[in-house]
Amino acid sequence: MGDPLSPSVASTWFVVLPDSDAAADVGARARPHASQELAHPSGRPWLLGRWPPEALTVGDCADTRVAVLGEHRVTAGEAERAAANARGSAAALGRFAAAWPGSFHLVASVAGQVRVQGTVTGVRRVFLGRTGPVTVAGDRADVVADLLGKELDERRLAVELLTTGLLHPLSGHPLWHGVERLPGDHWLLLAPDGRSRRVRRWSPPDPVVPLAEGATALAEALTAAVGVRTRGRPLVTADLGGLDSTAVCCVAARGTARVVAYTAATRDPLGDDVHWARRTVAALGNVEHHLIPAERVPLTYDGLGAPGDHLDAPCLMTVDRNRRMSLLELAAARGSTLHLTGLGGDELLWGSAAHLHTMVRARPAAALHRLRGYIAKYGWSRRRVLRQLLDRRSYGAWLTGVAADLRRPQTEVRDPLLEWCVPPRLPPWATPDAVDAVRELILAEAPDAEPLAPGLGHGTHRELATMDLTSRFARYINQASVPLGVVCSAPYHDDRVVEACLAVRPWERITPYRYKPLVVEAMRGIVPEESRTRSTKANATLEGEVGLRRHRDRLLALCEESRLGQLGLVDVPLLREWCARPLSADLESDLLHPTVACEVWLRSREAAPSRTTS
């Protein structure tokens, strides 16, 4: 094996080794690049990597050691009590992790066995791979792959060319042979003899809670989630844009930390984030507010081709990287080490109309009332609505249909949203080899594929799938912001917040007649009344259209010596032709963005400088 690339360049990472002498070689490969190391109670290497010291809490008792790593307020005493109560069983730690608010990895060494888990929606991910008799886990797929000497799987890269990024269980799969992702609703057991086992730890709650009760639970969960991040800090920064980020900002403003909020104006004359942000700040009276004029906010495609971030996977947010990072750079300059966002709020609070697919049978009157609203509001075709409602295929059968339709045109913008997912498509420039590879992988998964929420229908599956996608956005932003000294945080992705939202009756949480009723009710007395009942949402479509015109040269430059072309995954002349012409921001850009993300990611792997921790 050559010198591992990713452990030498990634700003933060960790790997977990089993309590076995057979893991010593992997530990030796990781150690030159690690700035921290913890041992098993046996003395063997256990946890190696680079992480902020304040992010880790460790507790010991006898032959058990518990580590909590991430955004949390777990004390050493609490971790020690968890270790004491394990009593030789890694499974016993689940109830402690479920009670701790925040976003964190739990890693435990218990009588020679190792437990590793992340978060449900994937902001804190766990990847695993095997070398000889040893299974190793970590929080970055590239680090695990490079330490184990795994090769890039070009077929998996072809999957990343699909639109939407929502195709469970293929989207977001690691891109190396022999590296897998642990589902967020499982924990991983590593035995000393090298065996590993996945154990389910979480299932979506039954959606039976009334809205009023659920609003109280959400207010408590979100307050706890924000509190574990802001408590003890003199200053934090936050997005202040739509209703979701407004709720997070207002919760933070109730704490002791000084809150500095940023609102980015858009070029859309109908965009009203600035108007609502000003009303919110005026009513709160204790938030420092900075308005970023639209002309100072980078456009979509800005910076493509410049030295990139060191990420463990391509991400659709690549095309808007500089737009997002411009606010975080301001936050870092202001002295912030924590920036709060509303990522994930849309998926939980707006929710998915696909719940109507199940509701139409369980509560037909309520479902039909809502269907009439969606048809009127979004111009859905009644014929298409009926066709989707009558489609009772299992998830596996639906996946088989996706495999057959990879080359079909994209669904229309006004297509109903009642299926398992928006059917993904491959772009016209995907080569026949790429299409065949994606089709084979889908068909291999289809026979045994289960939705993300078995028994709860299309709606909860779609919500969890889109939360998985936005967790990739959150991971991307955080991996890019850590070198600035800023943690970019997404409280809506915390397990307890997700549970509070999904537990609410879908016919009360999701409706075309009210805007995000759950958070509106939850934020009574927290968000000023001047802003709490806002019912609009701005978007950056115009930034994409203007950005394409202004930065087309950067897109065309990516076609020169295209790495995807060299791998045989894209037809470069056809891709160049598409990049040179006007594109619809609603549909055709969706075809282009995954390809851009993959191309930029491949180039960033080549350009990464080597760095070794002394």
PyMOL commands that set and color helices and strands:
alter all, ss='L'
color gray80, all
select helices_A, chain A and resi 6-9+21-33+53-55+76-86+90-99+141-148+154-159+211-230+243-253+273-284+294-296+316-333+345-350+355-362+364-378+382-390+395-404+432-448+457-484+491-493+495-502+506-509+517-522+529-532+541-550+552-559+563-566+572-579+588-607
alter helices_A, ss='H'
color red, helices_A
select strands_A, chain A and resi 13-16+36-39+45-50+56-61+64-71+103-110+113-117+127-131+134-138+179-181+186-190+196-200+235-239+258-264+287-292+338-340+487-489
alter strands_A, ss='S'
color yellow, strands_A
deselect
rebuild
show_as cartoon
